[in-house]
Amino acid sequence: MNKTKNINNLIKMLRADSYTVAQIRKQFEKLYKISVSRETVYRYVRTLSALGFEVQKDEGKYHLLAEQGETFGIKDLFVSKSSPGCGNIITLINRGLAYGLPARLDYLSPRYDEVLTLQVKLIDLVCIKNKVYLLAKDLADEVVKELRVDRIKTLVLGHSVTRKEMGELEIVFKVKSDLVKHFECPFQIREQTVLENGEEQYRVSVHSYFRAKKMLFEYMDQVVVLGPEEFVRDYLETVRNIVCNYENKGGKSHG
């Protein structure tokens, strides 16, 4: 068994998608006709970390965070129009990207005879059903209308954003006591205050950006987010409509 070759194959796997240990073992058997044990997979993952790769585990699945200058091609990207007024969504499957990441979008002109470049700032992301939706606030309306999926060439990331660089995203929110049990897993309670009307206000620290966003979607109408300001301003109302649009197969928003 060639350990170096296997680790390189694992890198390709975790760059393309997110996998549990069991799924990694199945992929090795299916693609490379190799049987690897759970212990071997764990050892390979530790080796990747030791080599300096940003390995992230989210809900039992491993994936590699994007590196500086990494380029995504047409197979990784597609563009979808959300409900009116919600802007454009660039979608990447299972990528570890972070808030505020600048990027360069290369796309073909309407006649497909010229490569055009657009600087975008990916202002936010949300993980729904294993897809990461990135809101590109700076895309001009006229570009959005023209930008069909077959015209996208590449999206080049401006720089890498690791968990260490992101730091600990702290969100302050108010929630009634009967909901607090739902937040104990993704959130860590830092402070609890009982208000005059009987409601409890919790100050929490978020350790998983993806999981925090998913929880906020589930209880959107029952949670009041108090800060930080950018999180509230750029995120809640826009994404509420997008989520509703994608959750309803008919495409009608109930938000």
C-alpha positions as a Markdown table, in Angstrom:
| # | Residue | x | y | z |
|---|---|---|---|---|
| 1 | Met | 0.0 | 0.0 | 0.0 |
| 2 | Asn | 1.5 | 3.3 | -1.1 |
| 3 | Lys | 0.9 | 5.7 | 1.8 |
| 4 | Thr | 1.9 | 8.9 | -0.2 |
| 5 | Lys | -0.4 | 8.0 | -3.1 |
| 6 | Asn | -3.3 | 7.3 | -0.7 |
| 7 | Ile | -2.9 | 10.6 | 1.1 |
| 8 | Asn | -2.8 | 12.4 | -2.3 |
| 9 | Asn | -6.0 | 10.6 | -3.3 |
| 10 | Leu | -7.6 | 11.6 | 0.1 |
| 11 | Ile | -6.7 | 15.3 | -0.6 |
| 12 | Lys | -8.5 | 15.1 | -4.0 |
| 13 | Met | -11.5 | 13.5 | -2.2 |
| 14 | Leu | -11.8 | 16.1 | 0.5 |
| 15 | Arg | -11.3 | 19.0 | -1.9 |
| 16 | Ala | -14.2 | 17.8 | -4.0 |
| 17 | Asp | -16.7 | 16.9 | -1.3 |
| 18 | Ser | -17.2 | 16.2 | 2.4 |
| 19 | Tyr | -17.1 | 12.6 | 3.6 |
| 20 | Thr | -17.5 | 10.6 | 6.8 |
| 21 | Val | -14.9 | 8.0 | 7.7 |
| 22 | Ala | -17.2 | 5.2 | 6.4 |
| 23 | Gln | -17.7 | 7.1 | 3.1 |
| 24 | Ile | -13.9 | 7.7 | 2.7 |
| 25 | Arg | -13.4 | 3.9 | 3.0 |
| 26 | Lys | -16.0 | 3.2 | 0.4 |
| 27 | Gln | -14.5 | 5.8 | -2.0 |
| 28 | Phe | -11.1 | 4.2 | -1.7 |
| 29 | Glu | -12.5 | 0.8 | -2.5 |
| 30 | Lys | -14.7 | 2.1 | -5.3 |
| 31 | Leu | -12.2 | 4.4 | -7.0 |
| 32 | Tyr | -8.8 | 2.9 | -6.2 |
| 33 | Lys | -9.7 | -0.8 | -5.4 |
| 34 | Ile | -8.0 | -0.4 | -2.0 |
| 35 | Ser | -9.4 | -1.6 | 1.4 |
| 36 | Val | -8.5 | 0.8 | 4.3 |
| 37 | Ser | -9.4 | 0.5 | 7.9 |
| 38 | Arg | -11.0 | 3.2 | 10.1 |
| 39 | Glu | -7.8 | 3.5 | 12.0 |
| 40 | Thr | -5.9 | 4.1 | 8.7 |
| 41 | Val | -8.3 | 6.8 | 7.7 |
| 42 | Tyr | -7.9 | 8.6 | 11.0 |
| 43 | Arg | -4.1 | 8.3 | 10.6 |
| 44 | Tyr | -4.3 | 9.8 | 7.1 |
| 45 | Val | -6.4 | 12.7 | 8.4 |
| 46 | Arg | -3.9 | 13.4 | 11.2 |
| 47 | Thr | -1.1 | 13.3 | 8.6 |
| 48 | Leu | -2.9 | 15.9 | 6.5 |
| 49 | Ser | -3.2 | 18.2 | 9.6 |
| 50 | Ala | 0.5 | 17.6 | 10.3 |
| 51 | Leu | 1.4 | 18.6 | 6.7 |
| 52 | Gly | -0.4 | 21.9 | 7.2 |
| 53 | Phe | -3.7 | 21.3 | 5.5 |
| 54 | Glu | -6.8 | 22.9 | 7.1 |
| 55 | Val | -8.9 | 19.8 | 7.8 |
| 56 | Gln | -12.4 | 20.6 | 9.1 |
| 57 | Lys | -14.9 | 18.2 | 10.6 |
| 58 | Asp | -18.5 | 19.3 | 10.5 |
| 59 | Glu | -21.4 | 17.0 | 11.5 |
| 60 | Gly | -19.2 | 14.0 | 11.2 |
| 61 | Lys | -17.9 | 14.8 | 7.8 |
| 62 | Tyr | -14.3 | 15.8 | 6.9 |
| 63 | His | -13.4 | 18.4 | 4.2 |
| 64 | Leu | -10.4 | 20.6 | 3.4 |
| 65 | Leu | -10.7 | 24.4 | 3.6 |
| 66 | Ala | -10.0 | 26.4 | 0.5 |
| 67 | Glu | -6.4 | 27.5 | -0.1 |
| 68 | Gln | -5.1 | 30.9 | -1.2 |
| 69 | Gly | -5.5 | 31.3 | -5.0 |
| 70 | Glu | -7.5 | 28.1 | -5.3 |
| 71 | Thr | -9.6 | 28.1 | -8.5 |
| 72 | Phe | -13.0 | 26.6 | -8.9 |
| 73 | Gly | -14.2 | 25.7 | -12.4 |
| 74 | Ile | -17.5 | 25.1 | -14.0 |
| 75 | Lys | -18.0 | 21.7 | -12.4 |
| 76 | Asp | -17.9 | 23.4 | -8.9 |
| 77 | Leu | -20.1 | 26.4 | -9.7 |
| 78 | Phe | -23.5 | 27.2 | -10.8 |
| 79 | Val | -25.6 | 30.4 | -10.6 |
| 80 | Ser | -29.2 | 30.4 | -9.5 |
| 81 | Lys | -31.7 | 33.3 | -9.3 |
| 82 | Ser | -33.4 | 33.6 | -6.0 |
| 83 | Ser | -36.8 | 35.2 | -5.3 |
| 84 | Pro | -37.2 | 38.8 | -6.5 |
| 85 | Gly | -35.1 | 41.3 | -4.6 |
| 86 | Cys | -32.8 | 38.8 | -3.0 |
| 87 | Gly | -29.9 | 39.2 | -5.4 |
| 88 | Asn | -27.9 | 36.4 | -7.0 |
| 89 | Ile | -26.5 | 33.2 | -5.4 |
| 90 | Ile | -23.2 | 31.6 | -6.4 |
| 91 | Thr | -23.2 | 28.1 | -5.1 |
| 92 | Leu | -20.2 | 26.0 | -4.1 |
| 93 | Ile | -20.7 | 22.4 | -2.9 |
| 94 | Asn | -19.2 | 21.6 | 0.5 |
| 95 | Arg | -16.5 | 24.2 | 0.6 |
| 96 | Gly | -15.0 | 25.7 | 3.8 |
| 97 | Leu | -15.3 | 29.4 | 3.0 |
| 98 | Ala | -15.9 | 32.3 | 5.3 |
| 99 | Tyr | -17.6 | 35.6 | 5.8 |
| 100 | Gly | -16.3 | 38.5 | 3.8 |
| 101 | Leu | -14.0 | 36.6 | 1.4 |
| 102 | Pro | -13.0 | 38.5 | -1.7 |
| 103 | Ala | -12.8 | 36.7 | -5.0 |
| 104 | Arg | -12.5 | 37.1 | -8.7 |
| 105 | Leu | -15.1 | 35.7 | -11.1 |
| 106 | Asp | -14.1 | 35.0 | -14.6 |
| 107 | Tyr | -17.0 | 34.6 | -17.1 |
| 108 | Leu | -17.6 | 34.6 | -20.9 |
| 109 | Ser | -19.1 | 37.5 | -22.7 |
| 110 | Pro | -22.7 | 37.1 | -24.2 |
| 111 | Arg | -21.1 | 36.1 | -27.5 |
| 112 | Tyr | -18.8 | 33.6 | -25.7 |
| 113 | Asp | -15.8 | 35.3 | -27.5 |
| 114 | Glu | -14.2 | 37.1 | -24.6 |
| 115 | Val | -13.3 | 36.3 | -21.0 |
| 116 | Leu | -14.6 | 39.0 | -18.6 |
| 117 | Thr | -13.5 | 39.5 | -15.0 |
| 118 | Leu | -15.6 | 40.6 | -12.1 |
| 119 | Gln | -14.4 | 41.4 | -8.6 |
| 120 | Val | -16.9 | 40.1 | -6.0 |
| 121 | Lys | -17.0 | 40.1 | -2.3 |
| 122 | Leu | -18.7 | 37.0 | -0.9 |
| 123 | Ile | -20.4 | 38.7 | 2.0 |
| 124 | Asp | -22.0 | 35.6 | 3.6 |
| 125 | Leu | -22.6 | 31.9 | 3.4 |
| 126 | Val | -25.1 | 29.4 | 4.6 |
| 127 | Cys | -25.1 | 25.6 | 4.5 |
| 128 | Ile | -28.4 | 24.1 | 3.5 |
| 129 | Lys | -28.7 | 20.4 | 2.8 |
| 130 | Asn | -24.9 | 20.0 | 2.1 |
| 131 | Lys | -24.7 | 23.0 | -0.2 |
| 132 | Val | -23.0 | 26.3 | 0.7 |
| 133 | Tyr | -24.8 | 29.3 | -0.6 |
| 134 | Leu | -22.6 | 32.4 | -1.0 |
| 135 | Leu | -24.2 | 35.8 | -1.4 |
| 136 | Ala | -22.2 | 38.0 | -3.8 |
| 137 | Lys | -23.5 | 41.4 | -2.9 |
| 138 | Asp | -21.3 | 43.3 | -5.4 |
| 139 | Leu | -22.7 | 41.6 | -8.6 |
| 140 | Ala | -24.3 | 44.2 | -10.8 |
| 141 | Asp | -27.9 | 43.6 | -11.9 |
| 142 | Glu | -27.0 | 43.7 | -15.6 |
| 143 | Val | -24.3 | 41.1 | -15.1 |
| 144 | Val | -26.6 | 38.8 | -13.1 |
| 145 | Lys | -29.2 | 38.8 | -15.8 |
| 146 | Glu | -26.6 | 37.8 | -18.4 |
| 147 | Leu | -24.7 | 35.3 | -16.3 |
| 148 | Arg | -25.8 | 31.9 | -17.4 |
| 149 | Val | -24.1 | 28.8 | -15.8 |
| 150 | Asp | -22.5 | 27.8 | -19.1 |
| 151 | Arg | -20.7 | 31.2 | -19.2 |
| 152 | Ile | -18.9 | 30.9 | -15.9 |
| 153 | Lys | -15.3 | 29.9 | -16.2 |
| 154 | Thr | -13.7 | 30.1 | -12.8 |
| 155 | Leu | -14.0 | 31.7 | -9.4 |
| 156 | Val | -10.6 | 32.5 | -7.8 |
| 157 | Leu | -10.4 | 33.0 | -4.1 |
| 158 | Gly | -8.6 | 36.1 | -2.9 |
| 159 | His | -7.0 | 34.5 | 0.2 |
| 160 | Ser | -7.5 | 31.6 | 2.6 |
| 161 | Val | -9.5 | 32.0 | 5.7 |
| 162 | Thr | -8.8 | 29.4 | 8.4 |
| 163 | Arg | -10.6 | 28.8 | 11.6 |
| 164 | Lys | -7.9 | 30.6 | 13.5 |
| 165 | Glu | -8.2 | 33.7 | 11.3 |
| 166 | Met | -11.9 | 33.7 | 11.6 |
| 167 | Gly | -11.6 | 33.7 | 15.4 |
| 168 | Glu | -14.6 | 33.0 | 17.5 |
| 169 | Leu | -17.8 | 34.5 | 16.0 |
| 170 | Glu | -19.9 | 35.7 | 18.9 |
| 171 | Ile | -23.6 | 36.3 | 18.3 |
| 172 | Val | -25.8 | 37.8 | 21.0 |
| 173 | Phe | -29.4 | 36.7 | 20.8 |
| 174 | Lys | -32.6 | 36.7 | 22.9 |
| 175 | Val | -34.7 | 33.5 | 23.2 |
| 176 | Lys | -37.5 | 32.2 | 25.4 |
| 177 | Ser | -36.5 | 29.6 | 28.0 |
| 178 | Asp | -38.5 | 26.8 | 26.3 |
| 179 | Leu | -36.2 | 27.0 | 23.3 |
| 180 | Val | -32.8 | 27.1 | 25.0 |
| 181 | Lys | -32.4 | 23.3 | 24.9 |
| 182 | His | -32.2 | 23.5 | 21.1 |
| 183 | Phe | -29.2 | 25.7 | 21.3 |
| 184 | Glu | -27.0 | 23.8 | 23.7 |
| 185 | Cys | -25.3 | 21.8 | 21.0 |
| 186 | Pro | -24.1 | 24.4 | 18.5 |
| 187 | Phe | -23.9 | 27.3 | 21.0 |
| 188 | Gln | -22.1 | 27.6 | 24.2 |
| 189 | Ile | -23.9 | 29.8 | 26.8 |
| 190 | Arg | -21.7 | 32.5 | 28.3 |
| 191 | Glu | -24.2 | 34.6 | 30.2 |
| 192 | Gln | -27.9 | 34.3 | 31.2 |
| 193 | Thr | -30.2 | 37.1 | 32.2 |
| 194 | Val | -33.8 | 37.0 | 33.2 |
| 195 | Leu | -35.8 | 39.9 | 31.8 |
| 196 | Glu | -38.7 | 41.6 | 33.5 |
| 197 | Asn | -41.2 | 40.0 | 31.2 |
| 198 | Gly | -39.9 | 36.5 | 32.1 |
| 199 | Glu | -37.9 | 36.0 | 28.9 |
| 200 | Glu | -34.3 | 34.9 | 29.3 |
| 201 | Gln | -31.5 | 36.6 | 27.3 |
| 202 | Tyr | -28.5 | 34.5 | 26.5 |
| 203 | Arg | -25.1 | 35.6 | 25.4 |
| 204 | Val | -23.5 | 32.8 | 23.4 |
| 205 | Ser | -20.3 | 32.0 | 21.5 |
| 206 | Val | -20.6 | 30.2 | 18.2 |
| 207 | His | -17.9 | 27.6 | 17.4 |
| 208 | Ser | -19.4 | 26.2 | 14.2 |
| 209 | Tyr | -20.3 | 28.8 | 11.7 |
| 210 | Phe | -22.2 | 26.3 | 9.5 |
| 211 | Arg | -24.2 | 24.8 | 12.4 |
| 212 | Ala | -25.0 | 28.2 | 13.8 |
| 213 | Lys | -26.5 | 29.4 | 10.5 |
| 214 | Lys | -28.6 | 26.2 | 10.2 |
| 215 | Met | -29.9 | 26.6 | 13.7 |
| 216 | Leu | -30.9 | 30.2 | 13.1 |
| 217 | Phe | -32.8 | 29.1 | 10.0 |
| 218 | Glu | -34.8 | 26.6 | 12.0 |
| 219 | Tyr | -35.8 | 29.1 | 14.7 |
| 220 | Met | -35.7 | 32.3 | 12.6 |
| 221 | Asp | -39.1 | 33.5 | 13.8 |
| 222 | Gln | -38.5 | 32.7 | 17.4 |
| 223 | Val | -35.0 | 34.3 | 17.9 |
| 224 | Val | -34.0 | 37.9 | 18.0 |
| 225 | Val | -30.4 | 38.4 | 17.0 |
| 226 | Leu | -28.9 | 41.4 | 18.7 |
| 227 | Gly | -25.4 | 41.5 | 17.2 |
| 228 | Pro | -22.9 | 41.8 | 15.7 |
| 229 | Glu | -24.3 | 44.6 | 13.5 |
| 230 | Glu | -22.9 | 43.2 | 10.2 |
| 231 | Phe | -24.4 | 39.8 | 10.9 |
| 232 | Val | -27.9 | 41.3 | 11.4 |
| 233 | Arg | -27.6 | 43.9 | 8.6 |
| 234 | Asp | -26.2 | 41.8 | 5.8 |
| 235 | Tyr | -27.8 | 38.5 | 6.6 |
| 236 | Leu | -31.1 | 37.8 | 8.2 |
| 237 | Glu | -33.8 | 39.4 | 6.0 |
| 238 | Thr | -32.1 | 38.5 | 2.7 |
| 239 | Val | -31.3 | 34.9 | 3.6 |
| 240 | Arg | -34.8 | 34.4 | 5.1 |
| 241 | Asn | -36.3 | 34.8 | 1.6 |
| 242 | Ile | -33.6 | 32.6 | 0.0 |
| 243 | Val | -34.1 | 29.8 | 2.5 |
| 244 | Cys | -37.9 | 29.9 | 2.1 |
| 245 | Asn | -37.5 | 29.9 | -1.7 |
| 246 | Tyr | -35.3 | 26.8 | -1.6 |
| 247 | Glu | -37.2 | 24.9 | 1.1 |
| 248 | Asn | -40.4 | 25.1 | -0.9 |
| 249 | Lys | -40.2 | 23.0 | -4.1 |
| 250 | Gly | -42.8 | 25.3 | -5.7 |
| 251 | Gly | -40.4 | 28.2 | -5.3 |
| 252 | Lys | -42.8 | 30.3 | -3.3 |
| 253 | Ser | -41.5 | 32.2 | -0.4 |
| 254 | His | -43.5 | 32.1 | 2.9 |
| 255 | Gly | -41.1 | 34.6 | 4.5 |
